[in-house]
């Protein structure tokens, strides 16, 4: 027998105030405001942002989606000194690094950034510089010169790990206190081209590769301020990719798998899941900053040095108005 609800649909509830904990798909009429409302899910997506002024790859990065910082990088033959600042829609020139370099790491914010390591004119460097929103200032070097390393943390509590050192791929970790670097606990695996996220006492290292022979990793390690422990594996093994976020809410995107990829993955502190949203352009040696909810991806190579910027918004639920009286 056909019921009333099957013919007419569900009854829309009339309320004097919005529910405090609505579920996805709920609809109600707010009699106080005279508005028909609903609770809906907005899908995750990448959207185009303003292009970098200089197309390049293998930069250092810091900041947020609306206040990003990109510095150094390549095109060849030597590392760049150029810095650029993002305001949520466009990039503007900042003052240059003291040491031009590529495949360096970064941490911090647009007004309190940190750049360290990399390759300068064909030589590995431990050079460390701090950015105050206007100028870069030289600080004490890393204890181990290295390139293709990863970073995390802040300008006064930074974390540097892995990369290619004087003897090849390294698993060494160093901690920065705003003045000097000291040794931390070693990663389980020596690697290069990985991504870092989080803080000095709650860091995250994921992906990467070692050579020779070329081995590409999907592994994750978590740092507690003194030692690294294994986390959940990524769905796609890759290196030379971008990422951002925290130890319990990280994002990884792009890279070389082998072959350039546009795949985006999200980490919740134990498990990686593949996002339905992929980068518009698959590219490697891309960098990123921001959070898992609002990330920024820029630069890279695929199939040439790129100036493209993309902004990620993770899926979210929100109340929307259907009618307004």
C-alpha positions in Angstrom: 0.0 0.0 0.0 1.4 3.4 -0.9 1.9 5.7 2.1 1.4 9.5 2.4 5.2 10.0 2.7 5.9 8.0 -0.5 3.4 10.3 -2.4 4.2 13.6 -0.8 7.7 13.2 0.5 8.9 13.9 4.0 7.3 16.6 6.1 9.6 19.7 6.5 9.8 20.5 10.2 8.9 24.0 11.4 11.3 25.3 14.1 11.8 28.6 15.9 15.6 28.2 15.8 18.1 26.2 13.7 19.0 22.7 15.0 22.3 22.6 16.9 23.4 19.3 15.3 21.7 18.7 11.9 22.5 15.8 9.7 23.5 15.9 6.0 20.4 16.3 3.9 18.2 17.7 6.7 15.8 20.5 5.7 13.8 22.7 8.1 11.8 26.0 8.1 12.9 28.6 10.6 9.8 30.5 11.5 11.7 33.2 13.4 13.7 34.2 10.3 11.2 33.0 7.7 13.8 31.0 5.9 13.8 27.5 4.5 17.2 26.0 5.3 19.1 22.8 4.7 22.3 21.1 5.8 24.5 20.0 2.9 27.9 18.6 2.0 30.2 20.5 -0.3 32.7 18.3 -2.1 36.5 18.7 -1.9 38.0 20.6 -4.8 41.1 22.2 -6.3 40.6 25.7 -7.8 43.0 27.9 -9.8 44.8 30.7 -8.1 47.1 33.4 -9.4 50.2 32.4 -11.1 53.7 32.8 -9.7 55.7 35.6 -11.3 58.5 33.2 -12.0 57.8 29.6 -13.2 59.9 27.2 -11.3 60.2 24.0 -9.4 61.8 22.6 -6.2 61.2 25.7 -4.0 61.0 26.1 -0.3 57.6 27.1 1.1 55.9 28.4 4.2 52.6 30.0 5.4 49.0 29.5 4.6 46.6 29.5 1.7 45.9 33.2 2.0 49.4 34.2 3.2 51.8 31.9 1.4 55.6 32.2 0.8 57.6 30.6 -1.9 61.4 31.0 -2.3 64.4 29.6 -4.1 64.0 26.8 -6.6 65.0 26.1 -10.2 65.0 26.9 -13.3 68.6 25.9 -14.2 71.4 26.3 -14.2 71.6 27.6 -10.6 69.3 27.9 -7.6 67.1 31.0 -7.5 67.2 33.8 -4.9 63.7 35.0 -5.7 61.0 35.1 -3.1 57.3 35.6 -3.7 54.3 36.2 -1.3 50.7 35.1 -1.9 47.7 37.0 -0.6 45.0 34.6 -1.5 44.6 35.7 -5.1 48.0 36.9 -6.5 51.8 36.7 -5.9 54.0 39.7 -5.4 57.8 39.9 -5.2 59.5 39.8 -1.9 63.2 40.4 -1.1 65.7 37.8 -2.3 67.4 35.0 -0.3 71.0 35.6 0.6 71.9 32.2 -0.8 70.3 31.2 -4.1 69.4 27.5 -4.1 67.1 24.8 -5.1 65.6 21.6 -3.5 65.6 23.4 -0.1 63.1 23.1 2.7 60.9 25.6 4.5 58.8 26.2 7.6 57.0 28.9 9.5 54.8 31.7 8.1 54.9 34.4 5.6 56.1 36.9 8.2 58.2 34.5 10.2 59.6 32.1 7.6 62.5 29.7 7.7 64.5 28.3 4.7 67.3 25.8 5.1 69.5 23.3 3.2 69.3 22.8 -0.6 71.7 22.9 -3.4 73.6 26.1 -4.3 75.6 26.2 -7.6 76.0 22.5 -7.7 77.0 22.0 -4.0 74.9 20.9 -1.0 74.4 23.6 1.6 73.4 23.8 5.2 72.6 27.5 4.9 69.7 28.7 7.1 67.9 32.0 6.7 65.0 33.6 8.5 62.3 35.8 6.8 60.5 38.6 8.7 58.0 39.5 6.0 60.5 41.8 4.4 64.1 40.5 4.4 66.0 37.3 4.8 68.7 37.1 7.5 71.5 34.5 7.6 71.5 32.2 10.7 73.6 29.2 11.9 73.9 26.4 9.3 72.5 22.9 9.6 75.0 20.5 11.1 74.8 18.4 8.0 74.8 19.9 4.5 72.0 18.4 2.5 69.6 18.8 -0.4 66.1 17.3 -1.3 65.3 17.4 2.5 62.0 18.0 4.3 61.0 20.5 7.0 58.3 21.3 9.5 57.6 23.5 12.4 58.1 27.3 13.0 60.8 29.8 12.7 61.8 29.4 16.3 61.1 25.6 16.6 61.9 24.1 13.2 62.5 20.5 12.1 64.8 19.4 9.3 65.0 15.7 8.2 66.3 13.3 5.5 67.6 14.4 2.2 70.8 13.8 0.3 73.9 14.4 2.5 77.6 14.2 1.8 77.4 10.4 1.9 74.1 9.9 0.0 70.6 9.6 1.4 70.4 10.4 5.1 67.9 9.7 7.9 69.3 12.4 10.1 66.9 14.8 11.9 67.9 18.3 13.3 65.9 20.6 15.5 66.1 24.5 15.3 65.6 26.7 18.3 65.7 30.1 16.5 69.5 30.3 16.6 71.1 26.9 16.2 70.5 23.3 15.0 70.9 20.2 17.3 70.6 16.5 16.5 67.2 14.8 16.9 66.1 11.2 16.5 66.8 9.5 13.2 64.1 8.4 10.7 63.8 4.6 10.2 64.6 5.1 6.5 67.1 7.3 4.8 65.4 9.0 1.8 65.1 12.1 -0.3 62.2 14.0 -2.0 59.8 13.4 0.9 57.3 15.8 2.5 57.2 17.1 6.0 54.3 18.5 8.0 53.4 19.4 11.6 55.5 20.8 14.4 58.9 20.1 16.1 57.2 17.9 18.7 54.5 16.4 16.5 56.1 16.1 13.1 55.2 14.0 10.1 57.4 12.6 7.3 55.8 10.8 4.3 56.7 9.5 0.9 60.1 9.9 -0.7 62.7 7.8 -2.5 66.2 6.4 -2.1 68.8 5.7 -4.7 70.6 3.6 -5.9 68.7 1.6 -6.9 65.6 3.8 -7.1 63.1 2.8 -4.5 59.9 4.9 -4.1 58.1 4.9 -0.7 54.6 5.1 0.6 55.6 5.0 4.2 54.8 7.5 6.9 56.7 8.3 10.1 55.6 10.4 13.1 57.9 12.4 15.4 57.2 13.1 19.1 60.1 15.5 19.7 62.7 12.8 20.2 62.0 9.7 18.1 60.2 8.6 14.9 57.5 5.8 14.8 55.7 4.2 11.9 52.3 5.7 10.8 49.9 4.5 8.1 51.1 4.0 4.5 50.0 6.3 1.7 47.9 4.8 -1.1 50.3 6.1 -3.8 54.1 5.8 -3.3 55.7 9.0 -4.6 58.5 11.5 -4.2 59.2 15.1 -5.1 55.7 16.1 -4.2 53.9 18.7 -2.1 52.1 18.7 1.2 51.0 20.6 4.3 49.1 20.3 7.5 49.6 18.7 10.9 50.5 15.2 12.2 46.9 14.4 12.7 45.5 16.3 9.6 47.9 16.3 6.7 47.6 16.5 2.9 49.9 15.2 0.1 49.6 16.0 -3.6 51.3 15.7 -6.9 54.8 14.3 -7.3 56.5 11.5 -9.2 55.1 8.0 -8.8 57.0 7.2 -11.3 55.3 9.5 -13.8 53.8 12.8 -12.8 50.7 12.4 -10.7 47.8 14.7 -9.7 46.5 12.4 -6.9 45.7 14.0 -3.5 45.7 12.1 -0.2 44.6 13.1 3.3 46.0 11.8 6.6 44.0 11.6 9.9 46.8 10.6 12.2 46.6 6.9 11.3 45.2 6.4 7.8 45.6 7.9 4.4 42.6 8.3 2.1 42.5 9.4 -1.5 40.6 12.5 -2.1 38.1 12.7 -5.0 39.7 16.0 -5.9 42.9 15.9 -8.0 45.2 18.7 -9.1 44.3 20.2 -12.4 47.9 19.6 -13.6 49.9 16.6 -12.7 53.5 17.7 -11.7 56.5 16.9 -9.7 58.8 19.1 -7.6 55.6 21.0 -6.6 55.5 22.6 -3.1 52.7 23.5 -0.7 51.7 25.2 2.5 48.6 25.7 4.6 46.3 23.1 6.2 44.5 20.0 5.2 41.3 22.0 5.0 42.8 24.9 3.0 46.0 24.0 1.2 48.0 25.9 -1.4 50.0 24.1 -4.2 52.3 26.0 -6.5 55.2 25.6 -9.0 56.6 22.3 -10.1 57.4 20.6 -13.3 55.0 19.0 -15.7 55.8 19.0 -18.5 57.8 22.2 -18.1 58.6 24.6 -15.2 55.2 25.7 -13.9 53.9 29.0 -12.5 50.5 27.5 -11.7 48.9 27.9 -8.3 46.0 25.8 -7.1 43.9 26.2 -3.9 42.4 23.1 -2.1 39.3 23.2 -0.1 38.4 20.0 1.7 34.8 18.7 1.8 32.7 20.4 4.5 29.1 20.5 5.7 27.3 23.8 6.1 23.8 25.3 6.5 22.4 26.9 3.3 19.4 29.1 2.8 16.8 27.9 0.2 14.4 30.8 0.5 14.6 34.3 2.0 11.4 36.1 3.0 
